[in-house]
């Protein structure tokens, strides 16, 4: 048996609820990612992203920012109650519509980082 399997089994015995070893299901979930818009269409893509982000249960923060050094780049910072809330958001009609409308305006994706937010201004 691998060390990871032994640890997971031990955590299950004591009642811990883990998605991955060391990551609790009820921990906040964060994403930070860079997106590039088609040349000259960044503001239009930002409007679509912000409209699609309304009324997302479990979303504690969704920030869209312009990259000051690249006129087509956008940084998106998301904070969710937990990873399940983020996954469920992908099935929301508003999010699906934003993906459909925004896809033709996306030139590419850059760096993407998954984080575990632990607190800060506006967060529990």
C-alpha positions as CSV (number, residue, x, y, z in Angstrom):
1,X,0.0,0.0,0.0
2,X,1.3,3.4,-0.9
3,X,2.0,6.1,1.8
4,X,-0.8,8.3,0.3
5,X,-3.3,5.5,0.5
6,X,-2.4,4.7,4.1
7,X,-2.8,8.4,5.0
8,X,-6.1,8.7,3.3
9,X,-7.4,5.6,5.0
10,X,-6.3,6.9,8.4
11,X,-8.0,10.3,7.8
12,X,-11.2,8.4,6.8
13,X,-11.1,6.5,10.1
14,X,-10.9,9.7,12.2
15,X,-13.7,11.3,10.2
16,X,-11.8,13.8,8.1
17,X,-13.5,14.7,4.8
18,X,-10.7,15.1,2.2
19,X,-10.9,15.5,-1.6
20,X,-7.2,15.1,-1.9
21,X,-4.7,14.2,0.8
22,X,-4.1,17.5,2.6
23,X,-7.0,19.4,1.1
24,X,-10.3,19.5,2.9
25,X,-13.5,19.7,0.9
26,X,-14.8,22.7,2.9
27,X,-11.6,24.7,2.3
28,X,-11.9,27.8,0.1
29,X,-10.9,27.2,-3.5
30,X,-9.1,29.8,-5.6
31,X,-8.1,30.3,-9.2
32,X,-5.9,32.9,-10.8
33,X,-5.6,32.8,-14.6
34,X,-4.5,34.9,-17.5
35,X,-6.6,35.1,-20.7
36,X,-5.8,36.9,-23.9
37,X,-8.5,38.5,-26.0
38,X,-8.5,38.8,-29.7
39,X,-6.7,42.1,-30.7
40,X,-8.9,45.1,-29.8
41,X,-11.7,43.1,-28.2
42,X,-10.6,43.0,-24.5
43,X,-13.3,45.3,-23.2
44,X,-16.0,43.3,-25.0
45,X,-14.7,40.1,-23.5
46,X,-14.5,41.6,-20.0
47,X,-18.1,42.7,-20.2
48,X,-19.2,39.2,-21.1
49,X,-17.1,37.6,-18.3
50,X,-18.6,40.0,-15.7
51,X,-22.2,39.5,-16.9
52,X,-21.7,35.7,-16.7
53,X,-20.4,36.0,-13.2
54,X,-23.6,37.3,-11.7
55,X,-25.5,35.1,-9.2
56,X,-23.0,32.3,-8.8
57,X,-23.8,30.4,-5.5
58,X,-20.6,29.8,-3.5
59,X,-18.6,32.6,-5.2
60,X,-16.9,34.8,-2.7
61,X,-15.0,36.8,-5.2
62,X,-14.7,37.1,-9.0
63,X,-12.3,39.8,-10.1
64,X,-11.5,40.6,-13.7
65,X,-8.5,42.9,-14.2
66,X,-6.8,44.5,-17.2
67,X,-3.1,43.7,-17.6
68,X,-1.3,47.0,-17.7
69,X,1.6,45.7,-19.8
70,X,-0.5,43.8,-22.4
71,X,-3.4,45.6,-24.1
72,X,-5.2,42.3,-24.8
73,X,-4.5,40.4,-21.6
74,X,-7.0,39.9,-18.7
75,X,-6.3,38.4,-15.3
76,X,-9.2,36.6,-13.5
77,X,-9.0,35.9,-9.8
78,X,-11.7,33.7,-8.3
79,X,-12.4,32.7,-4.7
80,X,-15.0,30.1,-4.0
81,X,-16.6,28.7,-0.8
82,X,-15.1,25.3,-1.9
83,X,-14.1,23.4,-5.0
84,X,-17.6,21.9,-5.4
85,X,-19.1,25.4,-5.7
86,X,-16.7,26.2,-8.5
87,X,-17.5,22.9,-10.3
88,X,-21.2,23.5,-9.9
89,X,-20.9,27.0,-11.4
90,X,-19.8,25.6,-14.7
91,X,-23.4,24.2,-15.2
92,X,-25.1,27.5,-14.5
93,X,-27.0,29.0,-17.6
94,X,-25.3,32.4,-17.2
95,X,-21.9,30.8,-17.1
96,X,-22.6,28.6,-20.1
97,X,-23.9,31.6,-22.1
98,X,-20.8,33.6,-21.2
99,X,-18.6,30.8,-22.4
100,X,-20.5,30.5,-25.7
101,X,-20.5,34.3,-26.3
102,X,-16.9,34.8,-25.1
103,X,-15.2,31.9,-26.9
104,X,-14.8,33.7,-30.3
105,X,-13.1,36.6,-28.5
106,X,-10.5,34.5,-26.7
107,X,-7.1,34.4,-28.4
108,X,-5.5,32.1,-25.8
109,X,-4.8,31.3,-22.2
110,X,-1.7,31.9,-20.2
111,X,-0.7,31.0,-16.7
112,X,-3.3,29.3,-14.4
113,X,-2.8,28.7,-10.7
114,X,-5.0,26.9,-8.3
115,X,-4.9,28.3,-4.7
116,X,-6.3,27.7,-1.3
117,X,-7.4,31.2,0.0
118,X,-7.0,31.5,3.8
119,X,-8.6,34.9,4.4
120,X,-8.3,38.6,3.6
121,X,-10.4,41.7,3.1
122,X,-14.0,40.6,2.3
123,X,-13.3,36.9,2.9
124,X,-14.5,34.9,5.9
